[in-house]
Amino acid sequence: MLARDQVCVLCQAAPAVHADHWPLSKRELVARGLDDNDPRRGRGLCASCHSKETAQHQAGGWNRKGPQY
C-alpha cells in the first residue's frame, strides 16, 4: 500500500507512513475470512490522519477486542 500511496490519500499533503485497512477494519476483514494483507483493502495515510481515523472509527484502538471475541 505504501509503495502505491506514497502521499496520504486523505490530506494529500504529508507522506503516507501507515498502511490503513479500509473500507473495512482489520477486525472486520478477519471476521469475514478476508485477507487483511491484501493491498486492495487498504490505503496509505500520514500519521496524523491515521490517528484521527482510528480515534473516530475504533475508539478503543485497533487492537481492542470487541464483544464478538
VOPAGU-2260 file (C-alpha; in pm, 1 decimal, decimal comma):
REM VOPAGU-2260
SITE   aa  ch    i         X         Y         Z
SITE  MET   A    0       0,0       0,0       0,0
SITE  LEU   A    1     272,7     244,5      92,6
SITE  ALA   A    2     452,6     185,5    -236,5
SITE  ARG   A    3     127,1     266,3    -417,0
SITE  ASP   A    4      10,6     552,1    -192,0
SITE  GLN   A    5     324,8     749,5    -122,7
SITE  VAL   A    6     126,4    1058,9     -21,5
SITE  CYS   A    7    -158,3    1045,6     232,9
SITE  VAL   A    8    -482,0     977,0      46,0
SITE  LEU   A    9    -681,7    1194,4     287,6
SITE  CYS   A   10    -485,9    1517,5     335,7
SITE  GLN   A   11    -277,9    1486,2      15,6
SITE  ALA   A   12      -2,4    1684,6     191,9
SITE  ALA   A   13     211,6    1452,7     403,5
SITE  PRO   A   14     397,3    1132,0     319,6
SITE  ALA   A   15     199,0     813,0     377,6
SITE  VAL   A   16     362,7     621,2     661,9
SITE  HIS   A   17      75,4     399,6     782,2
SITE  ALA   A   18     -99,8     124,0     588,8
SITE  ASP   A   19    -463,3     169,5     695,7
SITE  HIS   A   20    -725,2    -104,3     649,9
SITE  TRP   A   21   -1011,0      48,7     452,5
SITE  PRO   A   22   -1304,8      46,0     390,8
SITE  LEU   A   23   -1332,7    -241,6     638,7
SITE  SER   A   24   -1127,0    -254,7     957,1
SITE  LYS   A   25    -876,5    -531,5    1017,6
SITE  ARG   A   26   -1121,1    -678,8    1269,5
SITE  GLU   A   27   -1399,9    -684,2    1009,1
SITE  LEU   A   28   -1175,4    -837,4     741,5
SITE  VAL   A   29   -1062,8   -1118,6     971,7
SITE  ALA   A   30   -1420,7   -1183,3    1086,9
SITE  ARG   A   31   -1527,9   -1221,6     721,5
SITE  GLY   A   32   -1236,2   -1450,4     640,0
SITE  LEU   A   33   -1078,2   -1196,8     404,2
SITE  ASP   A   34    -705,8   -1135,2     360,9
SITE  ASP   A   35    -621,6    -835,1     579,0
SITE  ASN   A   36    -285,4    -800,5     399,6
SITE  ASP   A   37    -439,4    -751,8      54,6
SITE  PRO   A   38    -335,5    -402,8     -64,5
SITE  ARG   A   39    -673,3    -360,7    -234,8
SITE  ARG   A   40    -826,0    -342,3     113,8
SITE  GLY   A   41    -619,5     -51,6     234,9
SITE  ARG   A   42    -482,7     295,5     183,9
SITE  GLY   A   43    -173,6     491,1     279,3
SITE  LEU   A   44    -216,8     759,2     543,5
SITE  CYS   A   45      10,3    1004,8     721,2
SITE  ALA   A   46      49,9     966,5    1098,3
SITE  SER   A   47    -191,8    1249,8    1177,3
SITE  CYS   A   48    -473,0    1126,3     950,2
SITE  HIS   A   49    -424,9     766,8    1067,6
SITE  SER   A   50    -460,0     875,2    1431,9
SITE  LYS   A   51    -774,6    1074,6    1353,1
SITE  GLU   A   52    -931,8     788,7    1156,0
SITE  THR   A   53    -852,6     533,8    1427,1
SITE  ALA   A   54    -993,8     760,0    1700,4
SITE  GLN   A   55   -1311,6     820,1    1500,7
SITE  HIS   A   56   -1382,6     465,2    1384,9
SITE  GLN   A   57   -1219,6     249,3    1654,1
SITE  ALA   A   58   -1247,0     444,8    1974,4
SITE  GLY   A   59   -1082,4     172,8    2182,5
SITE  GLY   A   60    -790,7     141,6    1940,7
SITE  TRP   A   61    -725,9    -102,0    1659,3
SITE  ASN   A   62    -618,7    -383,1    1890,9
SITE  ARG   A   63    -912,3    -360,5    2134,4
SITE  LYS   A   64   -1117,3    -675,6    2131,2
SITE  GLY   A   65   -1484,5    -614,8    2076,8
SITE  PRO   A   66   -1785,3    -808,6    2204,0
SITE  GLN   A   67   -1760,2   -1057,5    1915,7
SITE  TYR   A   68   -1441,5   -1202,9    2070,2
